[in-house]
Amino acid sequence: MDEFGPLSLQPYKGKGWFPQRRPTRLRATYNRPHGVKHLLAALDLKTDKLYGHVSKTKRHQDLLRFFQVLRRRFHHSERLYLILDNFSPHQHKKVKKWASENNVELVFTPTYASWLNRIECHFGPLRKFVLEGSDFAKHQDLGLAIQAYLRWRNKNKRKAIILREQNKIKVV
């Protein structure tokens, strides 16, 4: 589980196949009258599915709401392991208490080792397919685009193919 953001309503430049002579200008982004949002996301390693929720803030209350949604997806007897970074809301006493009461173990990555969390590699494609070349008018449109990407990604994820006999490594 990790957070992605802040997501603001600024236009994101895209990349084309060739440079245009007179490209359309991006609007100025000097002020943020609508604030920013944050994506709270989780990756189920067993099914390789991404879950996400766009939130106004990323306080411990928001995390608890997201964790409760995740907990409802699995039977209560099944123990959940949530891999988190050392962000202070993850270590809030209410979050730890909720985890112990709901058969959830919080596993923290070492400091400066966020790359150990497997969800980090999914934020690059999200940025590429949702944000690049976009200019959303409302946060609701941005949230709908993120949810559409997550649904598409979960439906079209690649199946792991294990080639046992064909890929034997010879040690000389």
N, C-alpha and C positions, 0 to 999 in steps of 0.2 A: 504494500500500500504506500502511496506517496501523493504529494500535491504537485500540481502543475499550474503555473501561473506566475504572476498575475495576468489575467486575461483582460485586456482593455479594448475599447472600441476604436482602436487606431487602425488605419489602413496598413496592411502588410504588403510590401512589394513582392511581386512574383518574378519568375524567370521565363523568358520566351525563347523561341528557337532562333530568333535573329533580332538584332537591335532595331528599334523603330526610329524613324527620323524625328517624329514629333509624338512622343508617347504622352498619354493622358497623365496629367499631373495628379499626384496624391494630395488630398486635402491636408491642411495644417493640423497638427495634433498637439497644440500647446496646452490645452486645458482638458480635463477629464470630468465633464459635468455629471457623468453617469457612474463614476467610480470604476472599480475593477472587480472582477470575479475570480474565483479559484476553482480548479478542477480537482476534486478528490477522487483518486482512481485506485483500483485494486486489480491485481492479476491473479487468477486462479491457475496455479501451476498444473493441477491435475487435468483440467479440461482446456487449458490455454485460452480462457475467456477473460476479456477486459470488462470491468464494471466501472462506471463513473457517475459522478454527481457534481453539478456546478453549484458552487456555494458563494454567498456574499463574503464570508470571512473564512478563516481557517483556525478558529479557536477550538478548544477542547470540546465545547458543546456540539460544534459542527462535526467533529470527528466521531463523537459518540453516536450521533444520528446516523452517520454513514456506517459505522461499525454495526449498529443494530440492524440496518438493512442487509449487510453482509451476513450477519448471524442468522437471519431468517431464511437465507438461501440454502442453508445446510441444516441437517438434523442436529438437535441439541446434544445428542450423545457423541457426535463427531467433533473431535478437538480441532480448533482452527489455530493455525500459526500465522500471525501477521508480522511480516518483516517490515520494519520501520527504520527511519533514520533518527537521529537524536534531536529532532525538533522539539522544543519545550512542550507544546500541547500534547505530544505523544506520551510524555512522561508525567502528565498531570495525575494527581492522586485519584480523581474521579474516573479517569480512563483506566488506570491500573485496577481500581476496585471493580469496575464493570467487567473487565477482562477476567478477573479471578472468579467472579460470580457466574460467568457465561461460558465457561470451558474454552477460553481463548487465551493463547499464550502470545505475549508480545516479545518479539525477537528484534533486538536493536543492532543495526550495523555499526561497525567501529567508526569513530570520528574520521572524517575525510575519506570515507570509503563508500560513498553512496552508490558507486558503480556495482557494488555487490548485490544491490536490490534489482531483480530481473525486470521490474516494471520500467526502470529508467530508459531502457532501449526502445520502449514503445512510445515515448514522448516525441522522439524525432519524427517518425512517420505521422504522428498526429499533427505536429507543427507543419509538416510538408503538405499533407492532404487537406487540412482544414484551414489553417491560418494563411499559408502562402498565397498571395494574390487575392486576398479577401478584403472586403470593406463592409463590415456589418453595421447596420444602423442601430440595432438594439441588442442588448445582452441576451434577450430571449432567442433571437435568431442565431447568435453565436452558440448558445447552449444546444439548440436544436441541431445545428451542424455537427457539433461534437458528438451528440447522441447518435446521429445518423452514421457518422464514421465508426463509432464503437459497434453498432449493429452490423454494419457492412464488414468490419474487420472480424467480428466473431463468426459471421456466416461464411466468410471466404478465407479463413486461416488455413495455412498449409498443414497437411497431415504429415507427420513424421514417418519417413520411410527408412527402415533399418535394413541395410544390405549386409547380411552376415557372410555368406559364402563368397560373394564377389569381391569384397574389399578386405581380403586378408593381407596383413602387413608381414612382409618377410624380413626377418632379422638376419643379417649376414655377419 
